[in-house]
Amino acid sequence: MGQKDTSVTILGQATKLPQSPEEAVLERVPNPHPDAQYLARFTAPEFTSLCPVTGQPDFAQLVIDYVPREWLVESKSLKLYLGSFRNHGAFHEDCTIAIAKRLVSLLDPHWLRIGGYWYPRGGMPIDVFWQTGPVPAGLWVPDQGVPPYRGRG
């Protein structure tokens, strides 16, 4: 994947929250260190979407780890993209995997993993994990730092 589209349109401007993930613009910028294998992490502790059946809000903490190749995700566009799920109806698994796949499509990273730690509704938390393949050799990958759900215990 060659470095061609390096312009960003969202950074440095007042921007409204997109109404849907399909409408959201996710942007990338060149990786200033494509020769280094390193992990970049984004944590979204207040992710929200809607239950596609009841329309009730669902809440999660998302942790996205990736090893960039030529591109980095532009963080403001990522925040707006994640925020666009606020009015989007989808199951936990769909939201988590759709976010990961869109990032992989945009960035073509060496490696990406996502952890979706969903808060309980109906008494049951659902955690969703996905990665593109084995962890690259020699890469330090810290724990995602999200404890398992313990209820009131």
N, C-alpha and C positions, 0 to 999 in steps of 0.2 A: 504494500500500500504506500504510494508516494505522498510526500507532503505537498498538497496543493491548496486546499481550502484553509487558509490561516486567519481569515478575518472573523472577528467576533462581533455580533450585533447587539448583544444584551449588556455586556459589561460596561459600567460607567453611565448607565441610563436608567431612569425610572421605568420600571417594567411591571405590568400587571400580571397577576397569577393566571396562567393559562387555564381554560375551562375544562380541559381534558388532556390526558397523556398524549393523545394523537395530535393535538394542537400545539403541544409544547415543543419548543425548539431546544434541542440539546446540542451544545457546541463543543468543539475541541480546539486545543492550541498545541503547537509543536512542543515536544518533550525536549527540554534543554540538555538532557543527559541520556540520550538513547543508547550510549555505550555502557551505562551502568545498570545492573539488575537490582532494582529496589522495589519495595512495596509501598504503595500509596493507599491510605485508608480514609474512607468517608463514613461518618456515623450520623445517622438521622434518628435522634431519640424521640421525636414527636411525629412520626409518620402516621398519616390517617388516610383511610379510604372508606368506602361504604359497602355494607353487606349487599350483595346483588339480589337477595331475596327479600329482606326486611327493610332495607334502606337505612338501617341503624349504623352509626359510626363504628369503625374498627380501628384499633390503635396498635402500632408496632414500633419497635426499635430496629432499624436496619443498619447492618454493618457491611460495607462494601470494601473489599480488598482487591487491588489489582496491581499487576506488574506491567508498567507501560512499555510500549515498543516505540513507535514514532509520535504518538499522540497522548495528551493528557485531557481529561474532561475538564471543561471550564466550570468552576465551582458554582458560580451564580446560576448558570443555566441548569446545573444539576439540582440545585435547591428549588428552582421554579418547576422543573420537571417533576420532582418528587412531590411538591406541593399541589401539582395538577391532579393528583390522585384523590384529593380531598372530596371531590364530588363524583368520583368514579366508582361505579359498582363492579366489584370483582372479588372472587374468593382469595384468601390469603396466598395460596399457592400461585395463582395466576399473577397477582401483583408482584410477588417476589421474583418469579422467573421472568416475567416480561421486562422488568427493570434490568435484570442481568443481561438478557439477550439484546436489549437495545444498546446497552453500553458496549457489549462485545462487538456488535455490528458497527458502531461508531468508531471505536478505538482500535480494534484488532490487537488487543493486548497479548503479551506472552501468556498471561494467566489472570483469571478473575474468579473470585468467590463472593457469594453473598450469603449472609445470615439474616433471616427475617424472624425476629422474636416477637410474636404476636401476643397481645394481652388477651386473657380469657373472655369469651362471651359464651354464655350457656354453661359456664363452669369448666371449660376446657381450653387451655392455651394450645395454639398450633405454631410450631416452629418449623421454618422452611429453610433448607440449606441446599446450595448448588454451587458447583465449580466447573470450570472448563476442562479440567484434566488434573493430572498429578501436580503436586507442588514442584516448581522448578528446583533442581538440585542446587544446594548451597544457599537457598533463600531463607532468611529469617522471617518466620510468620508467627507473630505473637497471637496468643489467645484472643478471641474477640471480646472478652471481658464482660460478657453478659451472663449473669448467674441464671441457673435454671429457675423456672417459676416455682415458688413454694407456697403460694396462697397465704393464709394467715399464720402458717407454721413457723 
